[in-house]
Amino acid sequence: MIKKTIINSMSEVSGSIMNTIIGKDTIITGTIDVKGALRVDGTLKGKVICNDCITIGATGLVEADIESSTAIVAGRLVGNILSADKTELQAKCEMEGDIKTKSLVIEQGAVFSGSCNMKEGRSNLGFLPPEEKKLELAAQPEKRKLPF
């Protein structure tokens, strides 16, 4: 009976069951590696690796770099997101950091301070200011097109 109640009270996100929840009054420091979906309503500092969806609730405060399949931010995040599929910044969220993802949704009212890279094939977030990019491009040898 208890198991049934717990299963029915779990949230479903992105077609998977939310099996790890960090409660509102919980503070965790360190590296967290989660198999399955994760919801953070408390405070988390460090690094998060999640093979499914991470959701930062409206009361959540995360000061960490995040690696996940999908990321949904409704609370406050200070750190970078590396998301394999989708990142969603909901209306009342605040995020300071860089994002690398395939798909980005930013709702009206969300505050985002950082940069976003949506190109595939690059393994690092290597964001450079415009002047440094010009110097880097100038240093590369010129590619010539063949006439055929």
Stockholm file with secondary structure:
# STOCKHOLM 1.0

chainA/1-148         MIKKTIINSMSEVSGSIMNTIIGKDTIITGTIDVKGALRVDGTLKGKVICNDCITIGATGLVEADIESSTAIVAGRLVGNILSADKTELQAKCEMEGDIKTKSLVIEQGAVFSGSCNMKEGRSNLGFLPPEEKKLELAAQPEKRKLPF
#=GR chainA/1-148 SS CHHHHHHHHSCEETTEEEEEEECTTCEEEEEEEESSEEEESSEEEEEEEEEEEEEECTTCEEEEEEEEEEEEESSEEESCEEEEEEEEECTTCEEESCEECSEEEECTTCEEESCEECCSSCCSCCCCCHHHHHHHHHHSCCCCCCCC
#=GC SS_cons         CHHHHHHHHSCEETTEEEEEEECTTCEEEEEEEESSEEEESSEEEEEEEEEEEEEECTTCEEEEEEEEEEEEESSEEESCEEEEEEEEECTTCEEESCEECSEEEECTTCEEESCEECCSSCCSCCCCCHHHHHHHHHHSCCCCCCCC
//
